[in-house]
Amino acid sequence: MNRPTVVVGVGAGGARMLRAVADRVGAVADGSGSDWTGDPDIDPERFAFLAIDTDETDLETAAPDVAERVPLGPPDANAERPYLPAAPSTTEPGAGLRRRRALGRLTLESGGNLDVARTALEAAIEDCAALEDADDGLDVWLLAGLGGGIGSGSLPLLAALVADIATEVQPPVSTYVFGSLPSSGSDATTAIHARNAYVTLRELGALLPSDDRVYPLEFELPLAEAVLGRSAIRLSEPPLAGLFLATIDDEGRVAPVERAAATTVVGHALTDGRPDLAFDNATFGQDPGPPIYAATAGRVTLPAADLDRLFDIRADRRAATDQLEDLEDRIEGLEDDIDWLSTVLEADLDRDRVPEGVEDTVFHYPRRRAADADIDALASGGVDIDTHIDSVVSEVGRAVPKRAPTRPVVALVLGQDLADRLDEVVDTHPFRSTLRETATEYGDAVDAVLAERGEEGLPSEPLRAWREVVEPALSNAAGSLAAAADDRLNPIASRRLGKQAEAANGRAAELSDLADAFATLTAVREAARERADEARTRLRERRAELERERDAARRERDSIRESRREITRRRDDLRERLADPAIEEAGHHRRVPLANVADLIPETLSFSDSLAELVAEGFVDEAAMAAELAALADALSDPVHEPDAEASPASRLVMATARENRWGPAGDLLALDPEDGPDVQAALADGFDDRIGVDDGRGFAVDLAGLYAPVSLAEMSTLGDLHASFEDATRSVSEVFGDLDDASVRDAIAYPELVPEETQGAKQREVADAVADIEIDGPDRRPFDRE
């Protein structure tokens, strides 16, 4: 469960940082954060968000909806305060202060504004203090751009207000400032931005733990006496626990600063155990020690999203390859079956030779069954052809391809052979010869029937010749002979004619029986041929079906081949991308270059406990990783802390991942030199072995790097030259900024209470002159020079 935290965004820059923090903890309007892990231990209800500004437009557009908005009215136009060179001019209500720091303090100090600000802070702090498990303390973060007016001008007084409120609540309260510094190279950075940031840092430095500042310290607030019931806030100890600095980059982008603020605030809230906090002075081996930290949103990350895409693409390619292999096998099988069917259909079934490519079994069993078939049983109807076909299907089926229908194959061979056998039986049947003999023997009767029908000869088809001519002729002949026998008076002649009539009837009866048998055999033969023809048609249809299926499979294969080529191109592009540590401009982070992308498997990430294991597996190159970490360190060093500045034993490089309790120092400052890559990697692996594990599937990611070390104004590349010119009586700040002079820098001092005691109470210009005249190495060494 996260630590109770009050986050206050001051001014437009602070409001944008506040939105980033709210988004990080999932407290945005839609109820889900866009850049956090979604860990259930992150409870948005344990965060309170306040947005303070004089510009109501900025409050409405920059601050998150979840924040309580605290609009401040214009400053008291009639006020006379020691930090004002003159009474302020009237400012338009609801408008900004145009980067005038002194008016920033005056605005907050004016009674009505201090009342609403203190009331909102008090309510938020008391609500957090009342939360469960809040006894260990709560945090207050003040977020602001240090180059503006209301943000930089009100930060010291807000820190004092928080400290004043903290005396009235039970849990201890720790207050931190996260401020953005103007870039030294951006065209958007003006002399006023640099001046305000420089003076703000000098003043905030006095509110941090230090041997140089003697407490108690008082903020005189006569304009707010009616609100406070007293004319001053008395601080018994430094009100700030830490100051974090992040620099807007040279292109003027603020997103990295907002990201750094969000990661810092939320990472701090998720750190367990107050004594071991990475921000405590004891961490640095010095007591008390100046807790000023440089932070950057520069990121070194194992590109988990790209790896997920790579694994998905590789899985897609494997699936496509498997599909292609299956299709190739299927096409090959279809072509084999089509060829097999064509061989059977084109085979000369009148020959005994089995076609090449077809097993003997396919022809052997049907032919043997046709040869053994009982013709009389077939002719009598006792057994039908289908019975013979079915009897050998199982024997033939083992030699027929799966896609070819077995029964039509059997029907084709058996039907053809049986029809051929029946051809011989029909051709040699006695019906034909008996019919011819009868037609000759009873030629006159036959001719008479033919004459009556108007035909000159017998029909060629035997059964027709019998039924239409010979049978009527025999009937006529028998009838005539019988009538003649009845008319003869001679008994001998009558008996002879009667026997001839009986002979004609007997021949008719014989031919009738032969005709019936002949017709039955012919029908059986035609049925066999019909079965063979039907089987041939079915096999041709099946071959056409297989050809269509093969053609469709070929089209599908060609489509998948094209798809796989595209998948392969995407895979190769991703492999090249994963092996390249180029900066991701959109996310402002660097990617870990991977060494053996082609061999990387998801299980490598799933079962790796640390980056060290990935290095040991050979997927991350040690020297390349060191170079990327060095680049990240440079991102810190360049804008805030000079790369060549000597690092003390108290310095720390701390990296945070976007997960709970992954926040802490990694030992002494690492010598991040690419030439010493393996040593750097070994040190990193030892220091972060339990912190940057990839076992959660997100992969290694350094979301934020912080250089926790004493940071002096003189060492800041952004403000160092301005500090040098301000401190050196022989130089002018106009050498740094053409539109800036010594007086304009001194005009930005809004808190004379935070300069040496002997100058308090003086007018603004006198205070600034006194500050500039104090010797750095003298007994009254300034609290701002943390060297």
MIVO-713318 format. One line per 8 residues: number of its first residue (from 1); their letters; for each residue x, y, z of C-alpha. Coordinates in steps of 0.25 Angstrom, whole numbers, plus 2048, in hexadecimal, padded with zeros to 3 digits. Each point is the difference from the previous one (the first is absolute). Layout:
N
NUM = A = X:Y:Z; ...
This chain:
787
1 = MNRPTVVV = 800:800:800; 806:80D:7FC; 803:80B:80A; 7F6:80B:802; 804:80C:7F7; 7FB:80E:7FD; 805:805:7F2; 7FF:80F:7FE
9 = GVGAGGAR = 802:806:7F2; 803:80F:800; 7FF:808:7F3; 7FF:7FB:7F2; 80C:7F7:801; 7FC:7FA:80D; 7F2:7FD:7FB; 806:7F8:7F4
17 = MLRAVADR = 809:7F8:80A; 7F4:7FE:809; 7F8:7FA:7F4; 80B:7F7:7FD; 801:7FB:80F; 7F1:7FE:800; 800:7F8:7F3; 80C:7F8:805
25 = VGAVADGS = 7F8:7FB:80C; 7F3:7FD:7F8; 7F9:80C:806; 7FC:806:7F2; 7F1:802:7FD; 7FF:7F2:7F9; 805:7F9:80C; 80C:7FA:7FA
33 = GSDWTGDP = 80F:805:7FF; 807:800:7F2; 80E:7FD:805; 800:7F8:80C; 7FF:7F1:803; 7F2:800:806; 806:7FA:80C; 7F4:7FF:80A
41 = DIDPERFA = 809:805:80B; 7FF:80E:7FA; 7F4:806:806; 7FC:80D:7FA; 7F7:803:80C; 80D:802:808; 804:80B:7F7; 7FA:80E:801
49 = FLAIDTDE = 802:80A:7F5; 800:80F:801; 803:80A:7F4; 803:80F:804; 801:80B:7F6; 7FD:80E:7FD; 7FC:7FD:7F2; 7F3:7FA:800
57 = TDLETAAP = 801:7FB:7F1; 80D:7F8:804; 7F8:7FA:80C; 7F5:7FC:7F7; 808:7FA:7F4; 80D:7FB:807; 7FC:7FA:80D; 7F9:7F2:801
65 = DVAERVPL = 7F1:7FF:802; 803:7F9:80D; 808:80C:806; 7F9:80A:809; 803:80D:7F9; 804:80C:809; 7FF:80D:7F8; 808:80C:806
73 = GPPDANAE = 7FC:80E:7FE; 809:80C:7FD; 80A:805:80A; 7FD:80B:80A; 803:80C:7F7; 803:809:80C; 809:7F7:807; 80E:804:804
81 = RPYLPAAP = 809:7F5:803; 810:7FF:802; 801:7F7:7F4; 7F9:80A:7F7; 808:80B:7FA; 7F3:808:7FE; 7F1:7FE:802; 7FB:7F6:7F5
89 = STTEPGAG = 7F8:805:7F4; 7F1:7FB:800; 7FF:7F2:7F9; 7F4:7FB:7F9; 7F8:7F6:808; 801:7F2:7FB; 80D:803:7F8; 80E:7FB:802
97 = LRRRRALG = 80B:808:806; 809:800:7F4; 80C:7FA:807; 801:80A:80B; 805:7F8:80C; 7FE:80B:80A; 7F2:801:7FC; 7FF:7F1:802
105 = RLTLESGG = 803:801:80F; 7F7:80C:801; 7F4:7F9:7FA; 801:7F5:809; 803:808:80C; 7F4:809:7FE; 7F5:7FC:80A; 7F5:7FA:7F8
113 = NLDVARTA = 809:7F8:7F7; 808:7FB:80C; 7F3:7FC:807; 7FB:7F7:7F4; 80E:7FA:7FD; 802:7FD:80F; 7F2:7FA:801; 801:7F7:7F4
121 = LEAAIEDC = 80E:7FB:805; 7FB:7FE:80E; 7F4:7F8:7FB; 808:7F7:7F7; 80B:7FE:80B; 7F6:7FC:80A; 7F8:7F7:7F7; 80D:7F8:7FD
129 = AALEDADD = 804:800:80E; 7F3:7F9:804; 802:7F5:7F6; 803:7F2:805; 80F:7FD:802; 803:80F:7FF; 808:7FF:80E; 80D:7FF:7F9
137 = GLDVWLLA = 7FE:80D:7F9; 7FC:807:7F4; 806:808:7F5; 7FD:80D:7F9; 806:803:7F3; 800:80E:7FA; 802:800:7F1; 803:80D:7F8
145 = GLGGGIGS = 808:805:7F5; 80B:808:806; 801:80B:7F5; 7F2:806:801; 7FA:809:80A; 7F5:7FA:809; 807:7F2:800; 80E:804:804
153 = GSLPLLAA = 7FB:80C:808; 7F7:7F9:809; 808:7F3:802; 808:804:80D; 7F3:806:806; 7F8:7F3:7FD; 80B:7F8:806; 7FF:808:80D
161 = LVADIATE = 7F0:7FF:800; 801:7F1:7FF; 80A:800:80B; 7F7:809:808; 7F4:7F6:7FE; 808:7F4:803; 802:804:80E; 7F1:7FE:802
169 = VQPPVSTY = 7FF:7F2:7FA; 805:7F3:807; 808:7F9:7F5; 80D:806:7FC; 800:808:7F3; 80B:800:7F6; 800:80B:7F5; 807:7FF:7F3
177 = VFGSLPSS = 801:80A:7F4; 801:7FB:7F2; 804:80B:7F7; 803:802:7F1; 80C:808:7FB; 800:807:7F3; 809:7FA:7F5; 80C:807:7FD
185 = GSDATTAI = 7FF:7FE:7F1; 7F1:802:7FD; 7FB:80C:7F9; 7F4:800:809; 80A:803:80C; 801:80F:803; 809:808:80A; 7F4:801:809
193 = HARNAYVT = 7FE:7F1:801; 80F:7FE:803; 800:80B:80A; 7F4:7FB:808; 805:7F2:800; 80D:804:805; 7FB:809:80B; 7F5:7F5:804
201 = LRELGALL = 80B:7F6:802; 808:809:809; 7F4:802:809; 7FB:7F2:800; 80E:7FB:804; 7FE:808:80D; 7F4:7F7:803; 808:7F3:7FF
209 = PSDDRVYP = 807:7F9:80C; 80E:807:801; 80A:804:80A; 800:80E:7FA; 7F2:804:804; 7FD:803:80E; 7F1:7FD:804; 7F6:804:805
217 = LEFELPLA = 7FD:809:7F4; 7F4:809:7FE; 7F8:805:7F4; 7FA:80D:803; 7F2:800:7FB; 7F9:80D:804; 7F6:800:7F5; 7FB:7F2:804
225 = EAVLGRSA = 7FF:803:80F; 7F1:800:800; 800:7F2:7FA; 80B:7FA:809; 7FD:807:80C; 80F:804:801; 809:808:7F7; 80A:7F6:7FD
233 = IRLSEPPL = 803:7F1:7FE; 80B:7FB:808; 808:7F4:7FB; 807:7F8:80B; 807:7F7:7F5; 802:800:7F1; 7F3:7FD:7FA; 805:7F9:7F4
241 = AGLFLATI = 805:7F1:800; 804:801:7F1; 801:808:7F4; 7FF:7F9:7F2; 805:807:7F3; 7FC:7FC:7F2; 804:808:7F4; 7F8:803:7F4
249 = DDEGRVAP = 807:7FB:7F4; 807:808:7F5; 7F3:7FE:7F7; 7F8:806:80B; 7F8:7F3:802; 7FA:7FF:80E; 7FB:7F2:7FF; 80D:7FA:805
257 = VERAAATT = 7FF:809:80C; 7F1:7FC:803; 804:7F2:7FF; 80C:802:80A; 7F6:806:809; 7F6:7F5:800; 80A:7F5:801; 807:807:80C
265 = VVGHALTD = 7F3:803:808; 7FA:7F3:7FE; 80C:7F8:801; 803:807:80D; 7F2:7FD:805; 802:7F1:7FD; 80D:7FF:808; 7FE:7F8:80C
273 = GRPDLAFD = 807:804:80D; 804:80E:804; 80E:7FE:805; 804:7FA:7F3; 7FB:80A:7F7; 809:803:7F4; 7FE:80F:803; 804:7FF:80F
281 = NATFGQDP = 80E:807:803; 805:7F4:807; 800:7F9:7F2; 80B:809:7FC; 809:7FD:80B; 800:80E:805; 7F8:807:80B; 7F9:809:7FE
289 = GPPIYAAT = 804:802:7F1; 7F8:808:7F6; 7F5:7F8:7F9; 800:806:7F2; 7FE:7F6:7F5; 801:801:7F1; 7F5:7F8:7F9; 7FD:7FD:7F2
297 = AGRVTLPA = 7F6:7F8:7F8; 80A:7FA:7F7; 7FE:7F1:7FF; 807:7F3:7FD; 7F6:7F5:7FE; 800:7F2:7FB; 7F6:802:7F4; 7F5:7F7:806
305 = ADLDRLFD = 7F5:805:7F6; 809:7FE:7F4; 804:7F2:806; 7F2:7FD:802; 7FD:804:7F1; 80C:7F8:7FC; 7FB:7F3:807; 7F3:802:7FA
313 = IRADRRAA = 805:802:7F2; 809:7F4:802; 7F4:7F8:805; 7F8:805:7F4; 80C:7FC:7F6; 801:7F2:807; 7F1:7FF:7FE; 801:804:7F2
321 = TDQLEDLE = 80B:7F7:7FD; 7F9:7F4:807; 7F4:804:7F7; 808:800:7F4; 806:7F2:803; 7F2:7FB:802; 7FB:806:7F3; 80C:7FA:7F9
329 = DRIEGLED = 7FE:7F3:805; 7F1:801:7FD; 802:805:7F2; 80A:7F5:7FE; 7F6:7F6:805; 7F5:805:7F8; 809:800:7F3; 804:7F1:803
337 = DIDWLSTV = 7F1:7FC:802; 7FC:808:7F4; 80B:7F8:7F8; 7FB:7F3:806; 7F2:802:7FC; 804:805:7F2; 808:7F3:7FF; 7F4:7F7:804
345 = LEADLDRD = 7F7:808:7F7; 809:7FF:7F4; 804:7F1:802; 7FC:7F6:7F6; 7F7:7F7:808; 7FF:7F6:7F5; 80F:7FC:802; 805:7F8:80C
353 = RVPEGVED = 80C:809:802; 7FF:809:80D; 803:80F:7FD; 80D:805:805; 7FE:807:80D; 7F4:7F8:805; 801:7F4:809; 7FC:7F2:7FB
361 = TVFHYPRR = 7F6:7FF:80B; 7F8:80B:7F9; 7FD:7F7:7F4; 803:7F3:805; 7F4:7FE:80A; 7F5:807:7F7; 805:7F7:7F4; 800:7F3:808
369 = RAADADID = 7F2:803:805; 7FB:803:7F2; 806:7F3:7FB; 7FA:7F8:80C; 7F3:806:7FF; 7F4:7F6:7FE; 7FA:804:7F3; 7F3:7F8:803
377 = ALASGGVD = 7FF:806:80E; 801:80E:7FA; 7F6:7FC:7F4; 7F6:7FA:80A; 801:80D:809; 805:7F7:80C; 80D:809:801; 801:80F:7FA
385 = IDTHIDSV = 80C:807:7FB; 801:809:80D; 802:7F4:808; 80C:7FC:7F9; 806:80F:800; 7FE:801:80F; 806:7F3:803; 80E:805:7FB
393 = VSEVGRAV = 800:80E:804; 807:7FE:80D; 80B:7F8:7F9; 802:80B:7F6; 7FF:80C:809; 80E:7FE:806; 806:802:7F3; 7F8:80C:7FC
401 = PKRAPTRP = 804:80F:804; 7F7:806:80B; 7FB:80B:7F7; 7FC:7F6:7F5; 7F2:7F9:803; 802:7F1:800; 7F3:7FB:7FD; 7FF:807:7F2
409 = VVALVLGQ = 80E:7FA:7FD; 7FB:7F2:803; 7F4:802:7F8; 807:805:7F4; 80A:7F4:7FF; 7F6:7F5:805; 7F4:806:7F7; 809:801:7F4
417 = DLADRLDE = 806:7F2:802; 7F2:7FA:803; 7FA:807:7F4; 80B:7FA:7F7; 7FE:7F2:805; 7F1:802:7FE; 803:804:7F2; 805:7F2:7FD
425 = VVDTHPFR = 7F5:7F9:807; 7F6:808:7F8; 807:7FF:7F3; 800:7F0:802; 7F2:7FF:805; 7F8:7F5:7F9; 7F5:80A:7FE; 806:806:7F4
433 = STLRETAT = 803:7F3:7F8; 7F3:7FA:804; 7F9:80D:7FB; 807:800:7F3; 7FD:7F1:7FE; 7F2:802:803; 7FF:80C:7F6; 805:7F8:7F5
441 = EYGDAVDA = 7F8:7F4:803; 7F3:808:801; 804:809:7F5; 7F3:801:7F9; 7F9:804:80D; 80B:80A:803; 7FF:806:7F2; 7F1:801:802
449 = VLAERGEE = 802:808:80D; 80B:809:7FA; 7F7:803:7F4; 7F4:803:809; 80A:80A:807; 805:805:7F4; 80E:7FC:803; 80A:7F8:7F7
457 = GLPSEPLR = 809:7F9:80B; 801:7FD:80E; 804:80B:80A; 80E:7FE:804; 7FD:801:80F; 7FD:7F1:804; 7F6:803:80B; 7F8:80A:7F6
465 = AWREVVEP = 801:7F6:7F5; 7FA:7F5:809; 7F5:809:806; 7FC:807:7F3; 802:7F6:7F5; 804:7F1:804; 7F6:7FE:80C; 7F4:805:7F8
473 = ALSNAAGS = 805:7F8:7F4; 800:7F3:809; 7F3:803:805; 7FA:802:7F2; 807:7F4:7FB; 7FB:7F7:80C; 7F2:806:7FE; 7FF:7FD:7F1
481 = LAAAADDR = 805:7F2:802; 7F6:7FD:80B; 7F5:805:7F8; 804:7F8:7F4; 801:7F4:808; 7F2:801:805; 7FB:802:7F1; 807:7F3:7FB
489 = LNPIASRR = 7F8:7F4:7FF; 80C:7F7:7FF; 804:7FC:80E; 80E:7FE:7FC; 801:80E:7FA; 7F9:806:80B; 809:7FA:80A; 80C:805:7F8
497 = LGKQAEAA = 7FB:80E:800; 7FD:800:80F; 80E:7FB:803; 806:80C:7F8; 7F7:80A:807; 805:7FA:80D; 80E:801:7FB; 7FE:80F:7FD
505 = NGRAAELS = 7FA:802:80E; 80B:7F9:806; 80A:808:7F9; 7F9:80D:804; 801:7FB:80F; 80E:7FD:7FF; 804:80D:7F9; 7F7:807:80B
513 = DLADAFAT = 808:7FA:80B; 80D:803:7F9; 7FC:80E:7FD; 7FD:803:80F; 80D:7FB:804; 807:808:7F5; 7F9:80C:804; 804:7FE:80F
521 = LTAVREAA = 80F:7FE:7FC; 7FF:80D:7F7; 7FA:808:80C; 80B:7FB:809; 80B:804:7F6; 7F9:80D:7FE; 7FF:802:80F; 80F:7FD:802
529 = RERADEAR = 804:80A:7F5; 7F7:80A:806; 807:7FE:80E; 80D:802:7F9; 7FB:80D:7F8; 7FB:805:80D; 80D:7FD:807; 808:807:7F5
537 = TRLRERRA = 7F7:80C:801; 802:801:80F; 80F:7FE:800; 801:80B:7F5; 7F7:809:809; 809:7FD:80C; 80D:803:7F8; 7F9:80E:7FC
545 = ELERERDA = 7FE:802:80F; 80E:7FD:803; 805:809:7F5; 7F8:80C:805; 804:7FD:80E; 80F:800:7FB; 7FE:80D:7F9; 7FA:806:80C
553 = ARRERDSI = 80C:7FB:809; 80A:806:7F5; 7F9:80D:801; 800:800:80F; 80F:7FB:800; 804:80C:7F7; 7F8:80A:809; 807:7FA:80D
561 = RESRREIT = 80D:801:7F9; 7FE:80F:7FD; 7FC:802:80E; 80C:7F9:806; 809:808:7F7; 7FA:80D:806; 801:7F9:80E; 80E:7FD:7FE
569 = RRRDDLRE = 803:80E:7FB; 7F9:806:80D; 808:7F6:808; 80D:804:7FA; 7FD:80E:802; 7FD:7FE:80F; 80D:7F8:801; 808:80B:7FB
577 = RLADPAIE = 7F8:80A:809; 803:7F7:80C; 80F:800:7FD; 800:80F:7FF; 801:808:80C; 7FB:80D:7F9; 7F8:80A:808; 7F1:7FF:800
585 = EAGHHRRV = 7FC:80E:7FE; 7F2:7FF:804; 803:7FA:80D; 80D:807:802; 807:7F3:805; 80B:7F7:7FA; 7FE:7F1:7FD; 809:7F5:805
593 = PLANVADL = 807:7FA:7F4; 7FE:7F1:7FF; 80B:7F7:7FB; 7F9:7F3:7FC; 7F2:805:7FC; 7FE:7F4:7F6; 802:7F6:80C; 7F9:807:80A
601 = IPETLSFS = 7F3:7F9:806; 7F5:805:809; 805:7F6:80B; 80D:807:801; 7F9:80C:805; 7F6:7F8:808; 80A:7F9:808; 80B:80B:801
609 = DSLAELVA = 801:806:80D; 809:80C:7FC; 807:807:7F5; 80C:7F8:804; 7FA:7F3:7FC; 7FD:806:7F2; 80E:804:7FF; 805:7F2:804
617 = EGFVDEAA = 7F6:7FA:7F6; 807:809:7F5; 7F4:808:7FC; 805:80D:806; 80E:805:7FD; 807:805:80C; 808:80B:7FA; 7F4:805:7F8
625 = MAAELAAL = 7F8:800:80C; 80A:808:807; 800:80A:7F5; 7F1:802:801; 801:802:80F; 80B:80A:7FE; 7F7:807:7F6; 7F5:800:80B
633 = ADALSDPV = 80A:806:80A; 804:80B:7F6; 7F2:803:7FF; 800:803:80F; 80E:807:800; 7FF:809:7F4; 7F4:809:804; 802:800:80F
641 = HEPDAEAS = 80D:7FA:805; 80D:802:7F8; 805:7F3:7FB; 80E:804:804; 7FC:804:80E; 807:7F7:80A; 7F7:7F6:806; 801:7FE:80F
649 = PASRLVMA = 7FE:7F3:808; 7F3:805:804; 7FB:800:7F1; 7F6:7F6:7FC; 7FA:7FC:7F3; 7F2:7FB:802; 7F7:7FA:7F6; 7F1:7FD:801
657 = TARENRWG = 7F7:7F6:7F9; 7F1:801:7FE; 7FD:7F6:80B; 7FE:801:80F; 80C:800:809; 80A:801:7F4; 806:80C:806; 80D:802:807
665 = PAGDLLAL = 80F:803:7FE; 80A:7F7:7F9; 80C:802:808; 80B:80A:7FD; 7FF:808:7F3; 803:7F7:7F5; 80B:804:7F7; 7F7:800:7F3
673 = DPEDGPDV = 80B:7FF:7F6; 7FD:7F8:7F3; 80E:7FC:7FF; 7FE:7F9:80D; 7F3:7FA:7FC; 802:7F2:806; 804:806:80E; 7F4:809:7FF
681 = QAALADGF = 7F7:7F5:7FD; 805:7F8:80B; 7FE:80B:80A; 7F2:803:7FB; 7FC:7F1:800; 805:7FF:80F; 7F9:80C:804; 7F3:7FE:7FA
689 = DDRIGVDD = 7FF:7F1:7FF; 7F3:800:808; 7FB:80D:7FB; 800:7FF:7F1; 7FA:7F2:7FE; 7F9:7FD:7F4; 7F7:7F4:806; 7F4:809:7FF
697 = GRGFAVDL = 800:800:7F1; 801:80F:7FF; 80F:7FE:7FE; 80C:809:805; 7FD:80F:800; 807:80B:807; 7F5:80B:800; 807:80A:808
705 = AGLYAPVS = 80F:803:803; 803:809:80B; 80E:805:804; 7FF:801:80F; 80C:808:803; 803:80E:806; 7FD:80A:7F4; 805:80E:800
713 = LAEMSTLG = 7FC:80C:7F8; 80D:801:7FB; 800:7F2:7FA; 7F3:801:7F9; 802:802:7F1; 7F3:807:7FF; 803:80B:80B; 80F:7FE:802
721 = DLHASFED = 804:80C:7F7; 7F5:809:806; 805:7FC:80E; 80E:803:7FD; 7FD:80D:7FA; 7F7:804:80C; 80B:7FC:80A; 80B:807:7F8
729 = ATRSVSEV = 800:80F:802; 809:801:7F4; 7F5:7FA:7F7; 7F2:803:7FB; 7F5:7F7:7FE; 7FE:807:7F3; 80B:7F7:7FB; 7F7:7F4:802
737 = FGDLDDAS = 7F3:806:7FC; 800:80D:7F7; 7F3:805:806; 804:7FE:80F; 808:808:809; 804:7FF:80F; 7F4:808:805; 7F6:7F8:7F9
745 = VRDAIAYP = 805:7F3:806; 800:807:80E; 7F2:804:7FE; 7FB:7F2:800; 804:7FE:80E; 7F3:7FE:807; 804:7FA:80E; 80A:809:807
753 = ELVPEETQ = 7FE:7F7:80C; 808:7F5:7F9; 80D:809:7FF; 80A:802:80B; 7FA:806:80C; 807:80D:800; 7F9:804:7F3; 7F2:7FC:805
761 = GAKQREVA = 7F6:80C:800; 808:808:7F5; 7F9:804:7F3; 801:7F7:7F4; 80C:806:7F9; 808:802:80D; 7FE:7F1:803; 805:7FC:7F3
769 = DAVADIEI = 80C:809:801; 803:7FA:80D; 7FF:7F2:7FB; 809:803:7F5; 80A:806:809; 802:7F4:80A; 80C:7F8:7FE; 7FE:7F2:7FC
777 = DGPDRRPF = 80B:7FA:80A; 7FC:80A:80B; 7FA:7FD:80D; 7F2:803:7FB; 801:7F6:7F4; 7F3:801:7F9; 7F7:7F4:801; 7FE:7FF:7F1
785 = DRE = 80E:7FC:7FC; 800:7F1:802; 80E:7FC:7FB
